[in-house]
Amino acid sequence: MGNRKAVWFLVFALTLTMFGFHPERTSAASVTITNGSDWLDTAGKPIQANSGNILKVGSTYYWYGEHAVSGKFDSVNVYTSTDLKNWTFSNAILTKDSATELASSKIERPKVIYNAATKQYVLWAHYENGTDYNLGRVAVATSSTPNGKFTYEGSFRPLDYESRDMTVFIDTDGTGYLITASRKNGGANDTMAIFKMNASYTGVESFVGWQFENAYREAPAVVKKGNRYYLFTSQAAGWYPNQGAYATASSMTGTWSALTPYGNPSAFSSQIHDIATITGSNTTSYIYMGDRWNPLNLGEHKHIWLPLTLNDSNGTASLEWYKEWNIDAVTGTVTPPSLVNHAQGKTATAISTASGSTASNVNDGNYQTSWAASSSTWPAWWQVDFGAPKTITEIDISWFMYKGSEGYYKYKMEISNDGVNYSTLDRTSNTTYGFTTDAVHFTARYVRINIVNAVLWNNPGNWYTPTLHEVKMLGPATPDATNYSRFSSFNYPDRYIRHSNFTARIDTNVSPVLDSQFRVVPGLTSSTGISLESINFPGYFLKRNASNKIVLEAYTDTATYKGDATFLSSPGWADSSKVSLQSYSQPGYYIRHYDYLLQLDAINASSSTTVKGDATFGRSDF
């Protein structure tokens, strides 16, 4: 009887597996991590967990981080998740009311670790008073649960050394370490210091040594893979992004290698605060966790999470930008997007080129090379020729910045199919330092980056020479469309849909004829529909406006724009061999001409013959 039960259980388990059920898995699955936008918790509120870390307890991940109000400490918060995307607020584990010295203070870069011997969760953080950064202390708090109220143990200088940006690391043998930006030769944060913790992880017992003497490094983060340790840091540049670098060693006590840069020269406009190790059933993955601060408004903060590659064979680390990427918290599998960088290796030109520089440095796939113009004259431009039309959905630009005199760039993206007629996507309102990523949608052959000006935070004049490190232009491997179409009016066959001063109308003898040529591409909001992109204004689509008029307007990455620029093509109301175009966002409303201007009107079977003719068009493909 027992054997028969075992057989039936095996059959049942195999049946579940065949139909996609895996009893050994938790509810997690591959989820999409989106960078550069507000990350909301499951209640729809912004996640207030800056500069913290992730700790896994059982099958639950705990995300710790600090929240400040008007530059002063408010709370250390913890959120929980099983899939690394959907986070639920759990508790404010430490607040300004937890101790007298926290009432007016700064608590930064909090990290929570677990002590298996004492069965205590221990929080470490950088502590300062509420007005300046003169104290240079660490703060410690403890709890018996990962999300309970922590008991504040106090603040101190480790062995009387200054400590500012810091992290903690527990080695595989249980030894705890404090790694911190300190002072050795007279300058705050001039040298990194490493300390060994005591057995309870609530203090330090010995000084291990100095690292990166006089290099002014901060924002340390440590990860171990195999027998190799990686120590990541940033430059000390206030709230401005800068080039991150890492060193490796076979022991936490050193000797550490020389610093090697990773990512682009601004760490993709972020500063590292931790590396999360995700150990899955199939593989172990590593997540770079960074803060994107806006130096012009520190209350404007974004979480940046990127897959970090650690190469076992040669001990190198690499970081690439992804606006979106996927991770399965159960298997540990990371899946990058399937976009192609169409700019890489293609013919590049520029307004001028400084000696020792070349325009091809901007699209060579190397963030450490650059193109510079031959003079500091502004504006300046750099251009790439794809050789054939390509569909581009994202443009990533790595900008030059000078440490201590950082600047952001005002720029335009100019797009063309023939190298003569260019449309413009204006980004002269940009205030992001170091790295910009633009969601776009166009199919074209040429793209020109017009660098209008740089705005330096500490200098009213712009002394920069126009310089670019890297420009990536990403899109699907196959373009949306490479041909074009024209649409003639059913009841005025010699008149064609065209744009004129960004208004859509029907005209005879269209001049220039390019105004009446459109790429018919899959609908921006649904592939069941179509969208009409201008040939001579690539990146501009016909769409309805708030008055239901049809206009030509530059693409914006919003659901409203994409819905208003999508139309459902159906057999023509007046002639089934032709087409009528129904608004996706206004069902039952169709494009028609009225006094030669295009607009949306409600049309149905009872509409007049004239109205049906006005809403019917012949399509010719070229």
C-alpha positions in Angstrom: 0.0 0.0 0.0 2.9 2.4 0.9 4.5 1.8 -2.5 1.2 2.5 -4.4 0.9 5.8 -2.4 4.4 6.7 -3.4 3.8 6.0 -7.1 0.6 8.0 -7.1 2.4 10.9 -5.3 5.1 10.8 -8.0 2.6 10.8 -10.8 0.8 13.7 -9.2 4.0 15.7 -8.8 5.0 15.0 -12.4 1.6 16.1 -13.6 1.9 19.4 -11.7 5.3 20.0 -13.2 4.0 19.3 -16.7 1.4 22.0 -16.3 3.9 24.6 -14.9 3.4 24.1 -11.2 6.6 23.9 -9.2 5.9 23.1 -5.5 9.4 23.8 -4.5 9.2 27.4 -5.7 7.9 30.4 -3.8 5.5 32.9 -5.3 8.4 34.9 -6.8 9.0 35.1 -10.5 10.9 37.2 -13.0 10.0 40.9 -12.3 11.0 44.1 -14.0 13.2 46.6 -12.2 12.8 50.1 -13.6 15.4 52.8 -13.0 15.2 56.5 -12.9 11.5 56.8 -11.9 9.8 56.9 -8.5 9.7 53.5 -6.9 6.4 53.0 -5.0 5.6 50.5 -2.3 2.5 48.2 -2.4 0.4 51.0 -0.8 1.4 53.4 -3.7 3.7 55.6 -1.6 7.3 56.4 -2.4 9.8 54.0 -0.9 11.7 56.0 1.7 14.8 53.8 2.2 17.8 55.7 1.0 21.5 54.5 1.2 20.7 51.3 3.0 21.0 47.6 2.4 19.1 44.4 1.8 19.1 41.4 4.2 17.4 38.1 3.5 15.7 36.2 6.4 14.1 33.0 5.3 12.4 33.7 2.0 11.8 37.3 2.8 14.0 40.2 1.8 14.3 43.2 4.1 15.2 46.6 2.5 16.6 49.1 5.0 17.2 52.8 4.4 17.0 56.2 5.9 14.5 59.0 5.5 15.3 62.6 6.1 13.1 65.7 6.4 14.6 69.1 5.6 18.1 67.6 5.8 17.6 66.0 9.3 17.1 62.4 10.3 13.5 61.3 10.6 13.6 57.5 10.5 15.3 54.3 9.4 12.6 52.3 7.5 12.3 48.7 6.5 10.3 47.2 3.7 9.7 43.6 2.9 9.4 41.6 -0.4 9.7 38.1 -1.8 10.4 39.1 -5.4 12.6 42.2 -5.0 10.2 44.5 -6.8 7.0 44.7 -4.8 7.9 46.1 -1.4 5.6 46.5 1.6 6.3 49.0 4.3 7.0 47.1 7.5 8.2 49.5 10.2 10.2 52.6 11.1 12.8 50.6 13.1 14.6 53.7 14.4 13.3 57.3 14.6 14.3 60.7 15.8 12.3 59.9 18.9 14.3 56.7 19.7 17.0 58.6 21.7 17.7 62.2 22.7 20.7 62.6 20.5 18.6 61.6 17.5 16.1 64.4 17.9 18.3 66.8 15.8 20.8 64.7 13.9 21.9 63.1 10.6 21.7 59.4 10.2 23.1 58.3 6.9 23.9 55.0 5.1 22.3 52.7 7.6 23.2 49.0 7.3 21.6 46.1 9.2 23.5 42.8 9.8 22.7 39.6 11.7 24.8 38.1 14.5 24.2 34.4 14.6 25.9 34.0 17.9 23.9 36.6 19.8 20.8 36.2 17.6 20.7 40.0 17.3 20.1 42.3 14.3 22.6 45.1 14.5 22.2 48.5 12.7 25.2 50.6 11.9 25.0 54.1 10.4 27.0 57.3 10.0 26.0 59.8 12.7 26.3 63.6 12.7 24.6 66.4 14.5 21.7 68.2 12.7 23.8 71.1 11.4 27.2 70.0 10.1 29.6 67.1 9.5 32.1 67.8 12.3 31.4 64.8 14.6 32.4 61.9 12.3 30.8 59.1 14.3 29.1 55.8 13.8 25.8 55.0 15.5 24.7 51.5 16.6 21.3 50.0 17.4 20.1 46.4 18.1 16.9 44.3 17.8 16.0 40.7 18.3 13.9 40.8 15.1 14.6 42.2 11.6 11.7 44.6 11.6 11.1 45.4 15.3 11.9 48.6 17.1 15.7 48.8 17.4 17.2 49.9 20.7 19.6 52.7 20.2 23.1 51.9 21.7 24.7 55.3 21.1 27.2 56.9 18.8 31.0 57.0 18.9 34.2 57.4 16.9 35.7 53.9 16.3 38.9 53.8 18.4 38.7 57.6 18.2 39.1 57.7 14.4 36.7 59.9 12.4 34.1 57.9 10.5 31.8 59.3 7.9 30.5 57.4 4.8 30.7 53.8 6.0 29.5 50.2 5.5 29.8 47.0 7.4 30.6 43.5 6.1 30.4 40.0 7.6 32.9 37.6 6.2 32.1 33.9 5.7 34.0 33.0 8.9 31.7 35.3 10.9 34.2 38.2 11.4 32.7 41.6 11.1 34.3 44.6 9.6 33.6 48.4 9.5 34.9 50.1 6.4 34.7 53.9 6.5 35.9 57.2 5.0 38.2 58.7 7.6 40.9 61.2 8.2 44.6 60.4 8.2 46.6 63.3 6.8 44.5 66.3 7.7 41.7 66.2 5.2 38.2 64.9 6.0 37.6 61.7 4.1 41.2 61.8 2.7 41.8 58.0 3.4 39.6 55.0 3.9 39.9 53.0 7.2 39.1 49.4 8.0 38.3 48.1 11.5 37.6 44.6 12.9 34.3 44.4 14.9 33.9 42.9 18.3 32.1 39.5 18.7 28.7 41.2 19.2 29.1 43.4 16.2 28.2 46.4 18.4 31.7 48.0 18.4 35.2 47.7 17.0 38.1 45.9 18.7 41.0 46.6 16.4 42.3 48.9 13.5 43.0 46.8 10.4 44.6 49.5 8.3 44.4 52.5 5.9 43.3 52.1 2.3 43.5 54.5 -0.7 45.6 57.1 1.1 44.9 60.7 0.1 42.5 59.4 -2.6 39.4 61.0 -1.0 37.1 58.1 -1.5 33.7 57.6 0.2 30.6 55.5 -0.2 32.2 52.1 0.4 30.5 48.8 -0.4 32.0 45.3 -0.1 31.1 42.0 -1.7 32.8 38.6 -1.7 32.7 36.2 -4.5 34.6 32.9 -4.1 37.9 33.8 -2.4 38.0 37.4 -3.8 36.9 40.5 -2.0 35.7 43.6 -4.0 35.7 47.0 -2.4 33.7 49.6 -4.3 33.9 53.4 -3.6 33.1 56.7 -5.1 35.0 59.9 -5.2 34.3 62.5 -2.4 32.3 65.0 -4.5 29.5 66.1 -2.2 26.1 65.4 -3.7 27.5 65.3 -7.3 27.8 62.0 -9.2 31.3 60.9 -10.1 33.4 58.0 -11.4 33.1 54.9 -9.2 36.1 52.6 -8.8 36.8 49.2 -7.1 39.8 47.3 -5.7 40.2 43.6 -5.0 42.0 41.5 -2.4 42.3 38.0 -1.2 41.7 39.1 2.4 39.8 41.9 4.0 43.1 42.9 5.6 44.7 43.4 2.2 46.8 43.9 0.2 44.2 45.7 -2.0 44.8 46.3 -5.7 44.9 49.7 -7.3 41.6 51.3 -8.0 39.9 50.5 -11.3 37.0 52.5 -12.7 33.6 50.8 -13.4 30.5 52.0 -15.2 30.6 55.4 -16.8 32.3 58.6 -15.5 29.3 59.4 -13.3 28.3 55.9 -12.2 25.2 56.6 -14.4 24.5 59.6 -12.2 24.4 57.7 -9.0 26.5 56.9 -5.9 26.8 53.3 -4.7 25.5 52.4 -1.2 25.4 48.6 -1.2 25.8 45.4 -3.2 23.0 42.9 -2.7 23.9 39.3 -3.1 20.9 37.3 -4.5 21.6 33.6 -4.0 19.1 31.6 -6.2 18.4 28.0 -7.0 20.2 28.4 -10.4 22.8 31.1 -9.9 24.0 33.9 -7.6 23.5 37.4 -8.9 24.8 40.8 -7.6 22.8 44.0 -7.6 24.5 47.4 -7.6 22.3 49.6 -5.3 22.8 53.3 -5.8 21.3 56.7 -4.9 20.6 59.3 -7.6 20.6 62.6 -5.8 19.6 65.9 -7.4 22.2 68.4 -6.1 19.8 71.2 -6.9 17.0 69.6 -4.7 18.2 66.9 -2.3 14.6 65.9 -1.7 14.4 64.6 -5.2 15.9 61.2 -5.0 15.8 58.1 -7.2 16.8 54.5 -6.5 19.2 53.0 -9.1 19.5 49.2 -9.2 21.7 47.6 -11.8 23.0 44.0 -12.3 26.7 43.9 -11.4 29.0 41.5 -13.2 31.9 40.0 -11.1 34.4 38.1 -13.3 35.9 35.1 -11.4 38.7 34.5 -13.9 40.4 37.9 -13.8 38.9 39.6 -10.8 37.2 42.4 -12.7 33.9 44.1 -12.2 31.6 45.7 -14.8 28.5 47.7 -14.6 26.2 48.6 -17.5 23.1 50.8 -17.6 19.7 49.4 -18.2 16.6 51.5 -17.9 14.7 48.2 -17.3 15.9 44.7 -16.5 14.5 41.5 -15.0 15.4 39.3 -12.1 13.9 36.1 -10.7 14.5 36.2 -6.9 14.0 32.4 -6.6 16.4 31.3 -9.3 18.7 34.4 -9.1 18.6 34.7 -12.9 19.1 38.2 -14.3 17.7 39.0 -17.8 18.9 42.2 -19.5 16.7 43.9 -22.2 17.0 42.7 -25.7 17.7 46.1 -27.2 20.5 46.7 -29.7 23.0 49.6 -29.5 22.6 50.7 -33.1 25.2 53.6 -32.7 28.1 51.4 -31.8 30.8 51.3 -34.4 28.9 53.3 -37.0 30.3 56.3 -38.8 30.6 59.3 -36.5 31.4 62.9 -37.3 31.6 66.1 -35.3 31.7 69.9 -35.8 35.5 69.7 -35.0 37.9 67.4 -33.2 40.7 68.3 -30.7 44.1 66.8 -31.3 44.3 63.3 -29.9 40.6 62.9 -30.0 38.2 61.3 -32.5 34.5 61.4 -33.0 34.4 57.5 -33.1 35.3 57.5 -29.3 31.8 58.4 -28.6 30.3 55.2 -30.0 33.1 52.8 -29.4 31.5 51.0 -26.3 34.2 52.4 -24.0 33.1 54.8 -21.3 36.7 55.9 -20.5 37.4 57.3 -24.0 35.9 60.6 -25.2 35.6 63.1 -28.1 36.3 66.8 -27.5 35.8 69.7 -29.9 38.8 71.7 -31.0 37.8 74.8 -29.0 35.5 75.9 -26.2 33.0 77.4 -28.7 29.4 76.6 -28.0 27.1 75.1 -29.3 28.8 72.1 -30.8 27.6 68.8 -32.3 28.4 65.2 -32.8 26.5 62.9 -35.2 26.2 59.2 -36.1 25.1 57.7 -39.4 23.5 54.2 -38.9 23.8 53.5 -42.6 20.1 52.7 -42.9 17.0 53.6 -40.9 16.9 52.1 -37.4 14.2 52.3 -34.7 15.5 54.0 -31.6 13.6 53.9 -28.3 16.3 55.1 -25.8 19.3 57.4 -26.0 21.9 57.3 -23.2 24.5 60.0 -23.0 27.6 59.9 -20.8 28.7 63.5 -20.3 32.0 65.0 -19.3 32.2 66.6 -15.8 35.1 68.2 -14.0 35.4 67.2 -10.3 34.9 70.2 -8.2 33.2 72.2 -10.9 30.5 69.8 -12.1 28.0 70.9 -14.7 24.9 69.7 -16.4 24.2 70.0 -20.1 21.5 71.7 -22.2 21.2 69.8 -25.4 19.0 68.8 -28.4 18.7 65.5 -30.2 18.3 66.2 -34.0 17.0 63.4 -36.2 17.0 62.9 -39.9 16.3 60.4 -42.7 18.3 62.2 -45.4 21.0 64.2 -43.5 19.3 67.4 -44.7 16.0 67.7 -43.0 16.2 67.4 -39.2 13.6 67.3 -36.5 14.4 68.3 -33.0 13.8 66.8 -29.6 14.6 69.6 -27.2 16.3 68.8 -23.9 17.6 72.3 -23.0 15.6 72.1 -19.8 17.8 69.2 -18.5 19.3 69.6 -15.1 20.7 66.0 -14.6 24.4 65.8 -14.0 26.7 63.3 -15.6 24.3 60.9 -17.4 21.0 61.3 -19.2 18.7 58.7 -20.5 15.9 59.7 -22.9 12.9 57.6 -23.8 12.3 58.3 -27.5 10.6 56.6 -30.4 11.7 57.2 -34.0 12.9 55.5 -37.1 15.7 57.3 -38.9 19.2 57.1 -40.3 21.0 60.0 -38.7 21.1 61.3 -35.1 22.9 64.5 -34.1 23.6 65.5 -30.5 23.6 69.3 -30.4 25.4 70.4 -27.2 24.0 73.8 -26.6 25.6 74.7 -23.3 26.9 73.5 -19.9 25.8 75.0 -16.6 28.5 74.8 -13.9 27.3 74.8 -10.3 30.1 77.0 -9.0 31.0 79.2 -12.0 28.6 81.5 -13.9 30.8 81.1 -17.0 31.1 77.9 -19.0 34.8 77.1 -19.4 34.2 73.5 -20.5 35.2 72.3 -24.0 32.3 70.4 -25.6 33.1 66.8 -24.7 31.2 63.5 -24.9 32.3 60.2 -23.4 29.7 57.8 -24.8 26.4 57.9 -26.6 24.3 54.7 -26.9 21.2 54.6 -29.1 19.1 51.6 -28.3 16.2 49.9 -30.1 14.9 46.6 -31.5 17.0 44.6 -33.9 14.5 45.1 -36.6 13.1 48.6 -37.4 9.4 49.3 -37.1 9.3 50.2 -40.8 11.7 51.3 -43.5 9.2 52.4 -46.2 6.7 55.2 -46.1 3.0 55.7 -47.1 0.8 58.5 -48.4 -2.9 58.9 -47.7 -5.3 60.5 -50.2 -8.8 61.8 -49.5 -11.6 59.6 -50.8 -13.8 62.5 -51.8 -10.8 64.8 -52.8 -8.5 62.2 -54.5 -5.9 64.9 -55.4 -5.5 66.0 -51.8 -3.2 64.2 -49.4 -2.8 64.1 -45.6 0.1 66.3 -44.7 1.4 68.3 -41.8 1.8 72.1 -42.1 3.1 74.1 -39.1 2.4 71.0 -37.1 -1.3 70.9 -38.0 -2.7 68.0 -40.1 -4.7 68.8 -43.2 -5.3 67.6 -46.7 -3.8 69.6 -49.6 -3.1 69.3 -53.3 0.4 69.7 -54.7 2.0 69.2 -51.3 5.3 71.0 -51.1 7.6 69.8 -49.8 6.2 66.4 -50.6 8.0 65.0 -47.5 5.2 66.7 -45.5 2.8 64.0 -46.8 5.0 61.0 -46.2 4.6 58.9 -43.1 6.0 55.7 -41.7 3.2 53.4 -40.7 4.5 51.7 -37.6 2.9 49.4 -34.9 0.7 51.4 -32.6 2.6 53.1 -29.9 0.2 51.9 -27.2 -1.0 48.7 -28.9 0.2 46.6 -31.8 -3.4 46.1 -32.8 -3.3 49.6 -34.1 -0.9 51.8 -36.1 0.9 55.1 -35.6 2.0 57.6 -38.3 5.5 59.0 -37.9 6.5 61.9 -40.1 9.4 61.2 -42.6 10.9 64.7 -42.4 10.1 65.1 -38.7 11.2 61.7 -37.4 10.1 61.2 -33.8 6.9 63.3 -34.4 3.6 61.5 -34.8 0.1 62.4 -35.9 -2.1 62.5 -32.8 -5.3 64.0 -31.4 -5.0 67.0 -29.1 -7.3 68.1 -26.3 -9.7 69.7 -28.9 -9.8 66.5 -31.0 -7.8 68.2 -33.7 -5.1 66.1 -35.4 -1.6 67.6 -35.0 2.0 66.6 -35.5 3.7 66.4 -32.1 7.1 65.2 -30.7 6.9 61.8 -29.0 6.7 61.8 -25.2 6.9 58.6 -23.2 3.4 58.9 -21.6 0.4 56.6 -21.8 -1.7 59.6 -22.8 0.5 60.5 -25.8 0.9 56.9 -27.0 -2.9 56.4 -26.8 -3.7 59.6 -28.6 -1.1 58.7 -31.4 -2.5 55.2 -32.0 -5.3 54.5 -34.5 -7.2 51.4 -35.5 -7.2 50.9 -39.2 -10.4 49.4 -40.7 -12.1 49.1 -44.1 -13.1 52.6 -45.2 -16.6 53.8 -44.3 -17.2 55.0 -47.9 -15.1 52.3 -49.7 -14.0 49.1 -48.2 -10.9 48.9 -50.4 -9.6 52.0 -48.6 -9.1 52.7 -44.9 -10.7 54.6 -42.0 -8.7 55.5 -38.9 -10.4 55.2 -35.5 -8.9 56.8 -32.5 -7.6 54.3 -30.0 -8.1 56.6 -27.0 -11.5 57.8 -28.3 -13.4 54.7 -29.5 -16.0 55.5 -32.1 -14.2 58.7 -33.3 -12.5 58.7 -36.6 -10.1 61.0 -38.5 -11.9 63.0 -41.0 -11.3 66.3 -42.9 -13.4 69.3 -42.3 -12.6 72.5 -44.2 -9.4 70.6 -45.2 -8.3 70.3 -41.6 -8.1 66.9 -39.9 -10.1 66.2 -36.7 -11.8 63.5 -34.8 -15.6 63.0 -35.1 -18.0 60.4 -34.0 -18.9 58.3 -37.0 -21.2 55.3 -37.3 -23.5 53.5 -39.8 -26.1 56.2 -39.6 -23.6 59.0 -40.5 -24.1 60.9 -43.7 -22.5 59.8 -47.0 -20.4 63.0 -47.0 -19.1 62.4 -43.5 -18.2 58.8 -44.3 -16.4 60.0 -47.3 -14.5 62.6 -45.3 -13.3 59.8 -43.0 -12.1 57.5 -45.8 -8.6 57.6 -47.3 -6.6 55.7 -49.9 -3.3 54.4 -48.7 -0.3 54.1 -51.0 2.9 52.4 -49.8 6.3 53.2 -51.2 
